[in-house]
Amino acid sequence: SFCIEFELGHPASVFLEQSTVFNHNERNDYWIDAGYTHLIARHSQFDFSAGTNLNGGGLDFFFSVGYSTRIGFKKEELQ
């Protein structure tokens, strides 16, 4: 996977990502997607993205919404 991210301001950024899935004895899958992330708290963010398979052929599209948070942080990082 390879990702380029551009900050739009403190809480927001956009990204462009390319990833490859190496399949054993089958054709590899090459994907590209773009998305938006928004920091909602110091250790939590929402993200939205959409992408497609670059192999051609069928209509391989996806849309995703995600949430991530850090867990197990050290006490000094919370201040």
C-alpha positions as a Markdown table, in Angstrom:
| # | Residue | x | y | z |
|---|---|---|---|---|
| 1 | Ser | 0.0 | 0.0 | 0.0 |
| 2 | Phe | 1.2 | 3.5 | -0.8 |
| 3 | Cys | -0.6 | 6.6 | 0.6 |
| 4 | Ile | -0.3 | 10.3 | 0.1 |
| 5 | Glu | -2.0 | 12.6 | 2.6 |
| 6 | Phe | -2.7 | 16.3 | 2.4 |
| 7 | Glu | -3.7 | 18.3 | 5.5 |
| 8 | Leu | -6.6 | 20.7 | 4.9 |
| 9 | Gly | -6.3 | 22.3 | 8.4 |
| 10 | His | -5.9 | 21.0 | 11.9 |
| 11 | Pro | -8.8 | 18.5 | 12.1 |
| 12 | Ala | -9.1 | 17.5 | 8.4 |
| 13 | Ser | -7.1 | 15.9 | 5.7 |
| 14 | Val | -7.6 | 14.1 | 2.4 |
| 15 | Phe | -5.7 | 11.1 | 1.0 |
| 16 | Leu | -5.0 | 9.1 | -2.1 |
| 17 | Glu | -4.0 | 5.5 | -1.7 |
| 18 | Gln | -2.9 | 2.7 | -4.0 |
| 19 | Ser | -2.8 | -0.9 | -2.8 |
| 20 | Thr | -2.0 | -4.2 | -4.3 |
| 21 | Val | -3.3 | -7.6 | -3.2 |
| 22 | Phe | -0.9 | -10.4 | -4.2 |
| 23 | Asn | -3.0 | -13.5 | -5.0 |
| 24 | His | -1.4 | -16.9 | -5.1 |
| 25 | Asn | -1.8 | -18.5 | -8.6 |
| 26 | Glu | -4.2 | -15.8 | -9.6 |
| 27 | Arg | -4.1 | -12.3 | -11.1 |
| 28 | Asn | -3.1 | -9.6 | -8.6 |
| 29 | Asp | -5.6 | -6.9 | -7.6 |
| 30 | Tyr | -4.6 | -3.3 | -8.0 |
| 31 | Trp | -6.8 | -0.8 | -6.1 |
| 32 | Ile | -6.9 | 3.0 | -5.8 |
| 33 | Asp | -9.0 | 5.0 | -3.4 |
| 34 | Ala | -9.4 | 8.6 | -2.2 |
| 35 | Gly | -10.8 | 9.7 | 1.1 |
| 36 | Tyr | -11.3 | 12.3 | 3.8 |
| 37 | Thr | -10.4 | 12.0 | 7.5 |
| 38 | His | -11.6 | 14.3 | 10.3 |
| 39 | Leu | -10.1 | 14.3 | 13.8 |
| 40 | Ile | -12.9 | 14.5 | 16.3 |
| 41 | Ala | -10.8 | 14.2 | 19.5 |
| 42 | Arg | -7.1 | 14.0 | 20.2 |
| 43 | His | -7.1 | 10.2 | 19.7 |
| 44 | Ser | -10.2 | 9.6 | 17.6 |
| 45 | Gln | -11.1 | 10.2 | 13.9 |
| 46 | Phe | -13.8 | 9.4 | 11.3 |
| 47 | Asp | -12.9 | 8.6 | 7.7 |
| 48 | Phe | -14.8 | 8.3 | 4.5 |
| 49 | Ser | -13.4 | 6.8 | 1.3 |
| 50 | Ala | -14.3 | 5.4 | -2.1 |
| 51 | Gly | -12.2 | 3.4 | -4.6 |
| 52 | Thr | -12.1 | 1.1 | -7.5 |
| 53 | Asn | -10.1 | -1.9 | -8.8 |
| 54 | Leu | -7.7 | -0.9 | -11.6 |
| 55 | Asn | -7.7 | -4.4 | -13.2 |
| 56 | Gly | -10.6 | -3.4 | -15.5 |
| 57 | Gly | -13.4 | -5.6 | -16.4 |
| 58 | Gly | -16.3 | -5.6 | -13.9 |
| 59 | Leu | -17.6 | -2.8 | -11.8 |
| 60 | Asp | -15.5 | -3.2 | -8.7 |
| 61 | Phe | -16.2 | -0.1 | -6.6 |
| 62 | Phe | -16.4 | 0.4 | -2.9 |
| 63 | Phe | -17.4 | 3.1 | -0.4 |
| 64 | Ser | -16.4 | 3.0 | 3.2 |
| 65 | Val | -17.0 | 4.8 | 6.5 |
| 66 | Gly | -14.7 | 4.2 | 9.4 |
| 67 | Tyr | -13.9 | 5.2 | 13.0 |
| 68 | Ser | -10.5 | 4.8 | 14.7 |
| 69 | Thr | -9.1 | 5.5 | 18.1 |
| 70 | Arg | -5.9 | 4.9 | 19.9 |
| 71 | Ile | -6.0 | 2.6 | 22.9 |
| 72 | Gly | -3.4 | 1.8 | 25.5 |
| 73 | Phe | -1.8 | 5.3 | 25.5 |
| 74 | Lys | 0.6 | 6.5 | 28.1 |
| 75 | Lys | -0.6 | 8.8 | 30.9 |
| 76 | Glu | 1.6 | 11.7 | 29.7 |
| 77 | Glu | 0.1 | 11.5 | 26.2 |
| 78 | Leu | -3.4 | 12.3 | 27.6 |
| 79 | Gln | -2.4 | 15.7 | 28.9 |
